[in-house]
């Protein structure tokens, strides 16, 4: 069921998922607005609560109508948690503004795309475009690669782990957009996601390393296996930049496009690997 759900969700998401309507992050905003106290315990408690609700839903649907309702639930949860409908709109708006040469508009869209980690102040155009590339690579990881990892790791209860990760992603985005850095730190959301992202970042990173300059990227990937302190964002984007080393960071349109193209290749590679492993496991 996992492979079928993954492929169907990715196809539907690519063709039809635009805007916020099918975005879990958007659906949670009404809950987040009511929260005024922040702590690690609250963050973990909320995550466990949404995972428990998902578990009870799947448990109640198990075996009903030959598991047809369970399949529908898997697909709907996948559509809510996988994919970046609204962020994709921001990306296309950025490209449109950059093509027109509207610096104010495309930098406004770039600030949306770099919401989580931001852009260093007073950086030059080359550094700005590099950070934009990194943000797009991280968006692909957060909305596609990491959710797929947690869906697969969860096995028969994949939607439970997927919902838990998607909730934390949405909580971090909400805090970054509306709350102060101090409140975000109190929530411990960055620390929790640092732990949860450790394995999927290394899995995605090795694909970036193999797609790019392996003689430089693979030693960096092996070094990352014992690195517990560097942020997962820096680990992933550093490895991905080896694959983008041949691309000049000078064009405000082509530079982000090259990052998105590389991210898509990585996503496709990982989906193919998942499919082959699933088929192998079924046959054996």
PESULHU-V827491 format. One record per backbone hydrogen bond with DSSP energy under -1.0 kcal/mol. NH is the residue of the N-H (numbers start at 1). CO is the residue of the C=O. If there is no record, write none. Layout:
nh;co
NH;CO
NH;CO
This chain:
nh;co
5;1
6;2
7;3
8;4
9;5
10;6
11;7
12;8
13;9
14;10
15;11
16;12
18;16
23;20
24;80
27;23
28;24
29;26
32;28
33;29
34;31
35;32
43;39
44;40
45;41
46;42
47;43
48;44
49;45
50;46
51;47
52;48
53;49
54;50
55;51
56;52
57;53
58;54
59;55
60;56
61;57
62;58
64;61
68;65
71;67
72;68
73;69
74;70
75;71
76;72
77;73
78;74
79;75
80;76
81;77
82;78
83;143
88;84
89;85
90;86
91;87
92;88
93;89
94;90
95;91
96;92
97;93
98;94
99;95
100;96
102;97
103;101
106;102
107;103
108;104
109;105
110;106
111;107
112;108
113;109
114;110
115;112
118;114
123;120
128;124
129;125
130;126
131;127
132;128
133;129
134;130
135;131
136;132
137;133
138;134
139;135
140;136
141;137
142;138
143;139
144;140
145;140
146;141
148;144
149;145
150;146
151;147
152;148
153;149
154;150
155;152
157;154
158;155
160;157
161;157
162;158
163;159
164;160
165;161
166;162
167;163
168;164
169;165
170;166
171;167
172;168
173;169
174;170
175;171
176;172
177;173
178;174
179;175
184;180
185;181
186;182
187;183
192;188
193;189
194;190
195;191
196;192
197;193
201;197
202;198
203;199
204;200
205;201
206;202
207;203
208;204
209;205
210;206
211;207
212;208
214;212
216;213
217;213
218;214
220;216
221;217
222;218
223;219
224;220
226;223
235;231
236;232
237;233
238;234
239;235
240;236
241;237
247;244
255;251
257;253
258;254
259;255
260;256
261;257
262;258
263;259
264;260
265;261
266;262
267;263
268;264
269;265
270;266
271;267
272;268
273;269
274;270
275;271
276;272
277;273
278;274
279;275
280;276
281;277
282;278
283;279
284;280
